[in-house]
Amino acid sequence: GNRIEILDVVNDTSNFFVKYKDQHWFNNTFLNNEPAKGSPAYYTFNGIDGNGDTAVDIYPIPNGVYAIRFNSILRTPELSEDTDQVLIPTLPIIHLATAFAARERGETGGTAAAELFSIADKSLSDAIALDTSKHPEELIYQAV
């Protein structure tokens, strides 16, 4: 699908991390130079294929069979059926839906819509904090 977030890419055959390069770098490399062949060391995204999956280009052009592993997060699909399940914390959804309903209808049983939105924000913040504690390395940014 097109809902993935890439954490890292590993060339398991050659035992090293494959680095991201932007589309401009790939275009320049393929269009203005003779593309090299060898063990894939770089990747970039190249649109979506016919199945709706994210397409990826790799460089250099493989000169053999290589196992390339993408460590990624697959986000929740679009909800369309009553039986579809949400794969994220549900409490922020419930609080935000209640806040929107209160703003629309004004029937809250004494709690102001602004206060309900504040509760929803805090609930979402708590859910993000809990998720962040599982993967603190995702909050470390490095200059490239």
C-alpha positions in Angstrom: 0.0 0.0 0.0 0.9 3.7 -0.1 0.5 4.1 3.7 4.0 3.0 4.8 6.7 4.9 6.7 10.2 3.5 6.1 12.3 3.2 9.2 15.4 1.8 7.5 16.4 -0.3 4.5 19.0 -3.1 4.7 20.9 -4.9 2.0 20.9 -8.3 3.8 23.1 -9.9 1.1 25.9 -7.4 1.5 25.2 -6.6 5.1 24.8 -2.8 5.1 22.2 -0.1 5.3 20.8 1.2 2.0 20.7 5.0 2.1 17.9 7.3 0.8 18.6 9.6 -2.1 16.1 12.0 -3.5 14.4 11.7 -6.9 16.6 14.5 -8.4 19.8 12.5 -7.6 18.3 9.4 -9.2 17.2 11.2 -12.3 20.7 12.8 -12.7 22.4 9.4 -12.2 20.2 7.5 -14.6 19.8 10.2 -17.3 23.1 12.0 -17.3 25.5 9.1 -16.5 26.0 5.5 -17.4 24.3 3.7 -14.4 26.6 1.5 -12.5 25.9 -2.1 -11.7 26.6 -3.7 -8.3 25.2 -4.2 -4.8 22.3 -1.8 -4.2 23.4 1.0 -1.9 20.7 3.7 -2.5 16.9 3.8 -2.8 14.2 6.4 -3.6 10.4 6.3 -4.0 9.1 6.3 -7.6 5.3 6.7 -7.5 2.7 4.0 -7.1 2.4 0.8 -9.1 -0.8 -0.7 -10.6 -1.7 -2.4 -7.3 -1.6 0.9 -5.4 1.7 -0.1 -3.7 4.7 2.3 -3.3 7.3 1.8 -6.0 10.9 2.0 -5.1 14.0 2.4 -7.3 17.4 1.1 -6.2 21.0 2.0 -7.3 23.3 0.7 -8.5 21.5 -1.6 -10.8 21.8 -5.0 -9.2 24.3 -7.3 -10.9 22.9 -10.3 -9.1 20.2 -11.4 -6.6 20.1 -9.3 -3.5 17.9 -9.5 -0.4 16.8 -6.0 0.4 14.8 -5.7 3.6 12.5 -2.7 4.3 11.7 -2.1 7.9 8.5 -0.1 7.8 5.3 0.9 9.6 2.1 0.2 7.8 -0.6 2.7 8.8 -4.2 1.9 9.3 -6.1 1.4 6.1 -9.1 3.5 5.1 -12.2 2.6 7.1 -15.1 1.7 4.8 -17.0 -1.2 6.5 -18.8 -1.3 9.9 -16.5 -4.3 10.7 -13.2 -2.5 9.9 -11.0 -2.2 13.0 -9.0 0.8 14.0 -5.3 0.0 14.6 -4.5 3.1 16.6 -5.5 4.1 20.2 -9.3 4.6 20.3 -9.6 6.9 23.2 -8.4 10.1 21.3 -11.0 9.2 18.6 -13.8 8.9 21.1 -12.9 12.2 22.8 -12.5 14.1 19.5 -15.8 12.7 18.2 -17.6 13.7 21.4 -16.1 17.3 21.1 -17.2 17.6 17.5 -20.7 16.4 18.4 -20.9 18.8 21.3 -19.9 21.7 19.1 -22.4 20.7 16.5 -25.4 19.9 18.8 -24.5 21.7 21.9 -25.7 18.8 24.1 -22.9 17.9 26.4 -24.4 17.4 29.8 -22.7 20.5 31.2 -19.2 20.2 29.6 -18.3 23.0 27.2 -17.2 22.0 23.7 -13.9 23.9 24.2 -13.2 21.8 27.3 -14.0 18.6 25.4 -11.5 19.6 22.7 -8.9 20.1 25.4 -9.6 16.6 26.8 -9.3 15.2 23.2 -5.9 17.0 22.7 -4.6 15.7 26.0 -5.7 12.2 25.2 -4.0 12.3 21.8 -0.9 13.8 23.4 -0.8 10.9 25.9 -1.2 8.3 23.1 1.6 9.9 21.1 3.8 9.9 24.2 3.2 6.2 24.9 4.0 5.3 21.3 7.1 7.5 21.3 8.5 5.7 24.3 8.5 2.5 22.2 10.7 4.0 19.5 12.7 7.0 20.8 15.1 6.7 17.9 12.5 8.0 15.6 12.7 11.4 17.3 16.5 11.8 16.6 17.1 13.8 13.5 20.6 14.0 11.9 21.8 16.6 9.4 22.6 15.0 6.1 
